[in-house]
Amino acid sequence: MSEAGKIRIPLSDADVGETETGFVLKAMKDGSISGTGAFIKQFEDGVSLRVGRRHAVATSNATLAIELALRVLGVSRGAEVIVPALTFAAPAMSVLAVDATPVIVDVEPGSWTLSPTAVSEAITASTKAIIAVDVMGHPADYDRLSAFGVPIIEDAAEAHGAMYKTRPVGSLGDISVFSFHANKTITTGEGGCVTTDRSDLADRMRSMVHHGFVPDRPYWHETLGRNFRMTNLTAAVGLGQLQRWDALVAARGRVAGWYDSLLADSGCNSRPIADWATYSCWLYAVTTTHRDRLVADLREAGVDARAVWPALTHQPIFARYADRACPVAERVARDALWLPTYSHMTYEHVAYVADLTRRTIRAYEI
Ligand SMILES: *Cc1c(COP(=O)(O)O)cnc(C)c1O
């Protein structure tokens, strides 16, 4: 609860409204609420059209979508999967979930994404996949990563609307993954999907999310089935969000632009953007040597700033896989924080956060 007179600005705030409500009510009235229903197909078709991919399969969330991708690529015990050290933990968790070994490598200073040089040093005969994360809305360097000839899973969970050169994120891996969690740019509350151009992989993923069923032969199982489906209610929300995709992406970009200009010369630095990237801001990140103090002071003042994730190399569950130096990821994880970012954030709120940030840092430096 906010105290009287004290402003509270959340880190993130989902933007769902009448378009989404209309579709949800229709699904409710039709009694079409489970993991089969017309909105799911419409949502999948909308996503594949949006990113120019032949196939999309909706899932209950992105964490399971990554696990699905790993499973259909044949990743299992004994396999190694390369993951970046700077990421939300879900990609590396999914590697553990299929009993494979995460190989944690560093990111590049100019993009904060997987370093192709570090990947080249980490590849072995057991490397069965690379998970590249389009971190915080910035695509990885796919031309260089594809040169290794190892299947790539693109984790585009945070990057709806970004581009690598002329290609949209969500189309850059052998299999690409989106999240539609409530704090992502396009949201269904909870939700995810995979996209691919390969029909063989799409067929296997479509079957696996749905108990391993095969068409026209109910209750007959030849392969591992799971229940990773998105519900029709969730897809109804997603359909509304798809119609608003451009506006939602542009709105966050506008917030990022305001922060860029308002924070110039404030003593903190905005994130690097590589020249081959069209960045699509998810949460606005800055770096400062006063990170922990600044986060604490902003939060005390009612602004929900957050430190970015600890590097995977510092997470207890991945300690036994932290056998490579990841100085860039560890530096970003030490110095970076997110400022509140959401599509309907007003200029006044951005200016308030930026001004508070500037004044707080200045006070440290006197
Ligand atoms: C949010 C996120 C996920 C997990 O998404 P869920 O839909 O919440 O499971 C995976 N990878 C990255 C990079 C994320 O940011």
The ligand as an SDF file (V2000), in Angstrom:
LIG
                    3D

 15 15  0  0  0  0  0  0  0  0999 V2000
   11.0550  -14.4990  -18.5920 C   0  0  0  0  0  0  0  0  0  0  0  0
   12.1130  -15.3090  -19.2220 C   0  0  0  0  0  0  0  0  0  0  0  0
   11.9950  -16.6870  -19.3960 C   0  0  0  0  0  0  0  0  0  0  0  0
   10.9070  -17.4790  -18.7520 C   0  0  0  0  0  0  0  0  0  0  0  0
    9.6630  -17.1390  -19.1930 O   0  0  0  0  0  0  0  0  0  0  0  0
    8.3790  -17.7780  -18.4680 P   0  0  0  0  0  0  0  0  0  0  0  0
    7.3230  -17.5820  -19.5180 O   0  0  0  0  0  0  0  0  0  0  0  0
    8.1440  -16.9420  -17.2520 O   0  0  0  0  0  0  0  0  0  0  0  0
    8.6490  -19.1850  -18.1680 O   0  0  0  0  0  0  0  0  0  0  0  0
   12.9670  -17.3570  -20.0780 C   0  0  0  0  0  0  0  0  0  0  0  0
   14.0460  -16.7270  -20.5650 N   0  0  0  0  0  0  0  0  0  0  0  0
   14.2250  -15.4010  -20.3950 C   0  0  0  0  0  0  0  0  0  0  0  0
   15.4460  -14.7760  -20.9600 C   0  0  0  0  0  0  0  0  0  0  0  0
   13.2770  -14.6540  -19.7050 C   0  0  0  0  0  0  0  0  0  0  0  0
   13.4710  -13.3570  -19.5120 O   0  0  0  0  0  0  0  0  0  0  0  0
  1  2  1  0
  2  3  1  0
  2 14  2  0
  3  4  1  0
  3 10  2  0
  4  5  1  0
  5  6  1  0
  6  7  2  0
  6  8  1  0
  6  9  1  0
 10 11  1  0
 11 12  2  0
 12 13  1  0
 12 14  1  0
 14 15  1  0
M  END
$$$$
